Amino acid sequence: MFLLNSNALYGKPLDAADAETLGIAGADTVERFLAHRDNHVVTPLHALPALASELGLAQLHVKDEGFRLGLGSFKALGGAYAVFRLVLEEAGKWLGRPVDVEDLDRPDVRSVAAKMTFACATDGNHGRSVAQGAELAGARAVIFVHAGVSDERISAIARYGAEMVRVDGNYDDSVRQAAKVAAEKGWTVVSDTSWPGYERIPGLVMQGYTAIVREALRQLSEPPTHVFVQAGVGGIAAAVAGHLAIVLGDARPTFIVVEPARAACIVAAAQAGRVVKVAHDRPTVMAMLECYEASQVAWRVLARAADAFMTVDEDEAIAVMRRLARPAGRDPVIVAGESGGVGLAGLLCAMAENKTDLGLDGRSRVLVINTEGATDPHRYAELVGMSPADVLTGKLAAEATS
């Protein structure tokens, strides 16, 4: 499915609150917090000249979040950042003085953090970020996972000391359960989706993602003309689209949101003109994008800043994983998990069917984001047709960075 944005809000400035969240000052704060992370490095930007030539594009670049903060996903930027912000705000109230990121390891700040419990629902990656942030700050984390989350992803979260809670149903069911239990116990929910009355914390999570855009713009010799970004509830897509709209204004690139056909809640919102819940059918292989109701905040941004919405099928997502693992020509190896290459899958579909609608041609400079590496190595190995041992020992990842 493909549709151009026909929403009444399309092209209008971002809501004032969203502009503040996703603007330059917010991105400055994110960078300042990242500078205090021991394992922070700027993630790679890969050029794919062979694939660009094959598609008839001037340039094609992939921002590779498979190396972000040791978690293998862009979500490392959001949940942990929100936890740090919330701990410092609470510590400031208790201590009666301003505290900042350099104070996170102070005993008096950690004593406040020790009294806090952060809860969230996750498909895997967001929960790891919240759990890691809580562990680093000295707080407690309780992570709710739905029936479709693999044991491998659960173990990857639990290693950060989080308490794990299994929930029957899908991601949206786990979101509701996490909110219910947290409200009963007085915990703080750090969700990457939003709903009426709950927007600020998801906004902080989205603010963390602006680091991706800022880094990419510095790494590119000139801004992209087109950006394809995948969406689950829409947080990463909205963060990228919103920040680009703010910093580039009228020169912003054409922005396309890409979703799994089996979980297209952003497309449904675009069709209805508002957030709606889509029916849960068969699960999608794009596990990190399996969401059936868009985030209110994300949709508010995308209604204004996205130019088009599209879906990709299961086989198209898998084909991109395999293509990135075994590239043609001199293009680099890129380890992309089940959801990581979906933006690129959208580009390939658009070049076959919608390039005129989007103005894609030999002058186009396209940016996509690999949102995750092999966060479930056994599943990755199964889908790309390689030995799990090679994935687990990091052979492919080593090739990707060589």
N, C-alpha and C positions, 0 to 999 in steps of 0.2 A: 504494500500500500504506500502511496505517496500523495501528499497534499501540501499545497502552499498555504502559508498562514493568512487566513482571511478574518482573523479575530478583529473586533472593533478597536482593541487596544494596540494592534500591531503598529510598530514604528513610533509609538509615543514614548516619552521619557519614562524611565523606571520610577516606580513608587519611591517616595522620598526615603522611607525606611530601608528599602532594598538597595537604593543607590548608596546610602551610608554604609550598609553592610558590605557591599561588593566593590566599593570604591577604593581610591588610592590610599587613603589613611588606613583603612582596614587591612589592605594588603601590606602596608608598611608594618603594622602590628604583627601580622603573621610572620613576616620575615625576621622581625626582632625575636620572636619566640623561637623560630627555627634555629637561629644563630646560637641558642643555648642548648640545643639538642646535640648530644655527643656524637651521634651517628648521622647527622644531617649532611648530605651532599646534594648538589644539583643533579637531577636525573638526566640521562642522556637524551639528546635529540638526534634521531637517525634520519639521514637522507636515503631515499629509495629511488635512485636515478633509473634503474632498469625498469621498475614497475611504472614509474612516471612516464617513461618513453613509450612503454607498451600501451598505456592508457591515453597517450596524446596530451599529457599535461606538462607544464613548464617545470614544476617542482612538486615533490610529495615528501612530506616529513612526518615522522612518528615521534611524538613525545612519549618516552618509555617510563611509565610509572611502576614497572615491575621491580624496581630497585629502591623504592621509597622507604626510608627509615627502617629498613630491615623487615618490613611487613609484606612487601611484595605487591602493594596496591596503593592507589591514590588515596584510599580512605585513611591511610596512616596520617594524612594531613588534617583530617576533620575532627574525628572523635577525641583524640588525645588533646588537640588544641582547645576544644571546647571544655574538656575536663580541667585543663590547666587554668583557663580563664575563670571557671566557676569556683575552683578551689581558692584562687587568689582573691576573688571578690568576697567570698565567705570569710577568709582569713582577715581581710581588711575590716570587715564589720566587727569581728570578734576582738581584734587587736586595737581597733580604734585609730588606725593609721594606714596610709596607702602602702600596698605591697605590690611587687612586680615580679616578672619571671625569674629574675636573679635571686629572689627570696624563696623559691620553691623548696630548697633544701634546708632552710632555717628550721631549727627545732620547733619554734613557736608556730610556724606555718604548718609544719607536718603534724603537729598535735591537733590542729583544726581539721586537716585533711583526714586524719585517722577516724574522725567522727562522721565522715561523709560516705554515703554509698551511692554509686552511680549505676543505673540500670539502662539497658537498651535491648532492643530486638535486632537480630542480624541474620543475614544470609551467610555471614562468615567474616568478611573483611572489616566492616564497621565495628563489629564486636571486638575484633583484635585490637583495633585502634583505641577504643574506649578502655579495654582491659589494660593495655600497655600504659595509657595515660594515667589510669588510676594507680597502677603499680608504681610508676615513676614518682607520682605525687604523694604516695603513702596512703591512699584511700582504698576503699573496697569497691569491687565491681560484681554485679550480678547480671549475667548475659542470658537472654531468652532466645532459643533457637527453635525453628519449626521442624517439621518432620522431614523436609527435604534436604536439610543441612547434613553433609557427610561427616562421619566420625573423624576423618582426618582434619576437617576444618574446625570441628569442636575441640579436638586436642590442641590445635594451634592457638586457640583462644585460651584454653585452660592453663596453658603453660605460663601465662602471665598472672596466675593466681586468682583468676575469676571463678566465681561460683556459676555453674552452668545449669540452666533450667530448660528441659524439653517441653515443647508445646505442640499439641495436636493441630494439624491444619497447615496453612501456608504462612508466608511472611506477614501478611496483614493481620492474621490471627495472633501471631507472636507480638506484633506491635500493640495490639489491644490488651493482651495479657500483661505485657511489661508495664504499660501505663496503669492498669488496674492494680497490680500488686504494689507498684511503687507508690501510688497514691495512698494505699492502705498502710504502708510501712514508713512513709515519710522519706522515701528515697528520691534522688534527682534523676529524672529521665534525660538521657542524652541521645536523642533520636536524630536520624538523618532525614526523617520525613516530618511534616508539620500538619497541624489541623487547627481549626478555629480555637483561638485562645492559647495556642502553643506554637509560637513562631520564633522567639528570640534564640533559643538554644539551637534549633536547626539552622538558623541564620548564622550562628557562630561556626557550626560545622561547615556550612557552605563557604564562609569567609576563609576558612583554612585552605580550601581548594584554589583560591585565587593565586596561590604561589605557583601553580602549574602554568597559568597564563603568563604571569610576570617573567618566569624563567624562559618560557618558550619565545616570547617576544624579544628577549635579550639574545637568545641563541640564534634566531633567524636574522639573515642579512636584511630582509624587508618583511613587513607584515604579510600574513597569508591573505589570499582573496576568498578562500572558502575554508570552513572548519566543520568537520563532521564529528559529533560527540554522542556517545551512547547514553541511554537513560534507563534508570530503574524507576525510582520515584521522581527523578529529575534534578537532584541536587547538583551533581557535577556539571550537567548540561547548563543549568541556570547560572551557576557560578562562572563558568567560562564565557557564556554568551553575555551575561550582565557586565562582567569586568571588561570585556572587549568593547561593548557599547559605550562604557564610561570613558575608557582611555583613548579609544580611536574615533569616537563620535561618528560623523558621516562617512569616515573612511573605514568603518568596521567591515569585517569580512561577511560574506553570506554564510549564515549559520544554519546547519541542518541537524536535527535531533533524530537519532536512530534507535529503534526499539525492537525487541523480539516480537514477531507476529503473534505469539501466544500470550504476551503480557504487555499489550500496547496501551498503557494507561495515559500516556501523554497524547498519543494520537486520538484517543477517546475524548480527552479534554479539549483538544483542538476542534474536534467535530462538534462537541456539545457547547463549546464556549465557556465551560466551567469544569471543575474537577468532578469526575464521576467514577464509580466503581465498575470495573469490567469483570465479566464472568471468568471464573477460574476453570479452565479446561485442562488439557494435558500440560504437565510441567515442561519447561523449556530447558534445553541444555545450557542456555545462557543464565546460569544459576544466580549470579549476582544482580541480574536485571529482572528477576521474576517478581514483579510488584504489580498490584492490580488497582491501585489508587494513587494518583499523583500527589506529591506534596503541594499544599496550598501556596506556600511561598515560592517554590520552584515554578509552578504554573504561572503565578503572577508575573514573574520575570520573563518566562518563555513566551507568554502571550504577546509581550512587547518586543522581545529581542531575537526570537527565532524566526527564520524566514521560511522554513519548510520542516515537515515531519514525515518520517518514513519508517517502514518495518523491514526486517530481514527474516528469512526462514532459518530453520535449524541447520540445514546442510550448508547454507552460505556462511554461517558463523564458523562451522567446523573447517570448511575449505580455507578460510582466511588463517586460522590457526596453523594449518598444515603448510600453507604458502609462506607464512612468516618463519616457520621452523626450517623450511627448505627453500630458500629464496632463489630466484633466477639471477643470472649475471653476477654482478659484484655487490648486490644489495646485502646488507648485514642480516645475520640470523637474529630474530626477535622472538623471545619466549612470551607468547600471549595466551593467557588462560581463556576459559570458555567465554567470558564476557569481554576480555581485553581487546580483541580485534574487531568488535562489532561496528565501530565507527568506520573502519576501513572496509568492512563488508558492505556498509551503506554506500560508500563511495563507489565501489565496484558495481553495485546495482544501479546507482544513479548514472554512471557512465554508459551503461547499457540501455537505460530507459528514459532518463530524465535530464540529460546533460544540457539540453537546450533550455529547459525550464529554469535551470540553475546557473546558466551562463558559464558552464565548464568547457574550456577549450585549451588550445595550445599556449595560452598566456596565464593559465590558472596556476596559482601556488596554493596547494592544499595542505592543511594540517589536520592530523588525526591523533588521538591519544590512545596508547595502549594502557588501559586502566588497571590491568593486573597481569602478573606473571603466572607461573604454575603454582597457584596457592593450594591446589589439591594435586600433588605430583602424580599420583596413580591415575586419576581421572584424565589429567593432561596427557600422560603417556598413552592411555587407551585411545584417546581421540586423535592424536597425531600419528599413531602407529609406530611407537618406538619403545624401547626397553624402559620400564620403570626405574631400573638401576641407573641408567644414564641421566634421567631427570633428578633422581634423589641424590646422586653424587655431584650434581651441578655441571655435568659435562656440557649440556646445551647452553646453560647460562654462561659458562666460561667462554664458549664460542661466541655468544652474543656480545660480550664485552671485549673480545680480543681485537 
